[in-house]
Amino acid sequence: MKSVFYLVNLWVIAACTTPGPLKGKNNVDRKQLLSRIWINQEMRLKEVQSFRAKIQLSLTEKGRSLTGTGFLISTPLGLRLELRDPLGRLQYSVAVIENNKFVAYYPSQNLAYLDSVAGRKYLSSFLKLDIGFLTLKDIWLGILPFKKSETRLVSVAASETEGLIDLVLESSQGLWNAIVDPETGDVIKLKWQSSEFKPEFEFSEFSRCCESLITQNELPRIGRAVYLKNNQESEVELEWSEIVSGVEKKSEIFKMEIPASVKKVKFK
């Protein structure tokens, strides 16, 4: 997985031009391109409404880091993530349940963080992300954190990477720079250009969702390797080893029992 990636900063906020083919490296019709992107998003959302996955995650934030393998389960009832070290010891556990209650548990530190907004305050504090954990999970899957109806196309240009297109979209959260594959609608790179938060995501090793075979290219495809970097302060590397969709789980799987001796920090 790449440790550094490059994104073109486009800060031009202009009205959409009349749809037509781009000149230069890529001959792409704007309407067709946007249609392809949003069809891709719809297919992706449908496939991962409920799923379980095997993952490997490396997390660095506020001077501390952890790495482990484990699982992530997500359904409309909640989310559960667990990481273990090579000896099988629990390193990190996250749960989001009804009413957006959130817990992040660090057993080796005898510490747990809690908030009532689906981890948004936790992620803001530790990863400098102004989103909840469910939205972070969606972005890991290549799902854009805004709806089609909530965005405005600012600009379209041929990317410096041959065969890719560079878009700037505006939502209520600010500007988003997305580098996309015009053939599939896959998002290859995504940067949020807000005044305070500037996370950069890169997706690679695309393969079909949702199964462990990584040689099939049928849509929708998932970037099996995901890299996040934010203001030189935090890094996350995620590998999807296996994704199985359509999994039904009872709500009990999302509930986490924290030992009474664990120090609990509640975000207000």
N, C-alpha and C positions, 0 to 999 in steps of 0.2 A: 504494500500500500504506500502511496506517496506520502511523504511527510510534509511536503510544501507544495502548494499549487498556486497558479496565477489566475487572477480574475481581472478583467478590464473594468476600470471604474468609469461608468458613464453617468454623469450627473445632469445631462441635458433634459430638462422637463419641457416637452413641447407637445403640441396637439398631434394626434395621429394623422399621418398622411394618408392619401388615397391608396387603398390596397393595390398592390402590383408587384411584379417580380423584382427581387433584389438584383442589383448589378454587381458584377465582380466574380468572386470565387463561387458563390452559391446563387443559383437561379431559383428562388423560392417565392411563391405567392404568399403574401401576409395572411390572407384569410384562410388559406389551406393550412398554413403553418400553425396558426392559433387553434384551428379546428382539430388538428392532429394532436396538439398538446393537451387540449381539454378532453378529447376522447380517451387519450392515454390515462389521464387523471381519473376519469370515471371508471375505466376498467380496473385500475389499480385499487381504487377505493372499494369496489365491489369484491375483489379477491381477498382483501385483508380486513374485512369487517370483523371477522373472528379468525384468529390463527394462533399457532404455537410455533416457536422457533428455537433452534439451537444457535447460540451466539458465542462469540469471543469478543470481549470488551476491554479496552485499555482506557483508563480515565486519569487525567492529570488536572488538578484544580487546586488553587491556593497553596501551592508548594507541596502537595501530597499526591500520591498516585496509587493506583491499584490496577491489577490485571487479573482476569479470570475467565473461565468458560462456564456456560450455564444455559439458562433458558429464559425466554420471554413469552408470556401468554397474554393475549389481549382480546377482549370481547366487549360488547356494549355494557357489560356488568363491571368491568374494571381492567386493571393491568397488574401483572406481577412479573418481576425480574429478579433472578438470583444468579450470583457469580460465586464460583468456588475455585480454590487453588488446586494445584496438581495432586495434593493429598486429600482432596475432597472437603476441605474445611471452608465453611461459608465466609466469604469476604465482603459481600455487599448484597443488600436486598432492598428492593423498592416495591411499594404497593400503592395503587390508586383505587379507591373504592367509591361507593355511593356518596353523593354530596361532595365529591371532589376532595375527600380526605386523603392525605398523602403522608407516607412514611418512607424515609430513607435510613436504613440501619447499617451501621458499621460495627460488626461484632468484635473485631480486634481492638477497636477503640472504646468499646463499651458505650457507644454513643448512637443516638437516633435523632433525626430531624423530622419535625412534623409541621405541616401547614394545611390550611383548609381551602386552598385554591389550586389543587391538582399539581402541586410542586412548583408552581410559578415563582414563589418567593425563594424557594430553595435554589432553583436554577438561576435566578437573578443574582443571588448572593455568591454562588460557587462557580457558575459557568458564564456569568454575564449574559444570560439569555432571558429576554422578557417574554417567555412563553411557558406554558405548562408542560408537564412530562408527557401527556398524551399527544400534544402537538409535536414535541421532540421525537416521539416514536413514529409519528406520521412522516416527518421529514426524513428520518432514517430510511423510510421505505420509498422515498422519492415523491411523497405527496406534498404538494405546495400548501403552505399555511394560510391560504386565503381562497375564496371562491371566485369563479369566473365573474359573477355579477358584482364583485367587490373591487375589481381591478380595472385599470386603464392602461392601455399600451402607450408607452412613452416613446420608445424608439426601437428600431430593428436594424441590425447591421451584420455583415459577415464577420465571424470570429477570426481571430488570428490563427486559430487551430483549423486547418483545412477541413471543410465539410460540415462545420458546426455554425450555428447562428447565435448571435448575442442579442438578447432582449433586455429592455428595461421596462419593468411593470411598476405601477404605482398602486398601493392599497392604503387603507386607513393607517397602517403601521409604518408607512414610509415607502422608500424605493427598494426594489428588488432587482438585482442583476442576475439573469438566468442564462446560462449557456446551454443550448439544447441541440439534440440531434434532429434535423428536420425530417429525416426518413421515418423515425419512430415516435417522435414527440418526447423522448426520454430527456430528463433534466440531468446534465452532466456536472454542472457546477451551479451553485446558488449562493449569492451574497446578499445579506440584508444591510442596506445602507441607512440605518437609522442614526439619529444624532448621538446616541449613547452606545448602542449595541451594534457591532459589525461582525457577526459570525459568518464564516465562510465554510460551506459544505462542498465536498467533492465526492462523486459517485463513480465507481469503476467496477470492472469484472461483472458486467451485466449478464444475467441469465434469466430464464423464464421463472416467473412466479406461478405456482408456489410448490416447488419440489426440490429435492437435493441434487438432481441432475443439472450440471452447470453448462452443458453443451447445447441445450436447446434454446432457440431464439424466438419462440412464439411470444407474442405480446399477451399481457403486459410483462415487461422484464424488470427485474429488481437489481440495482447495483449492490452486489454482494459485499463489496468493500466500501465503507463510508468513513470519511475523514472530516472532522470538524476542528477548526481553529478559530480562536476569538481573541483579538487584541493582544496577542502574545501572552495571555494570562491563563488560558485553558486549552486543552486538546482532548479530543475523544476519537478513538479509532474503534470501529465496529465491523465485525465480519459476521454475515449471516451464513452459517454453515448449512442450515436446513430451515425451510419455511413450509408449514403445512396449513392450508386454509380450511375454513369450515369447521373449526373445532368448537365444540360446545362444552363449557365448563360451568359448574355451579359457583355461586358467589363466594363460597367458603375458601376457594383457592386464592382469592384476592385479599383475604384477611390475614394480618400479620400479628402474631403474639410477641410482644417485646418483654423480655424479663424485667421484673420490677427493679432490679439492681442497675439497669441501664440508665445513663443520664439522658434525659429527653430535653431537646431544645425546640421550643415552639416559636415559629415565625408569626409575628403579629401583622 
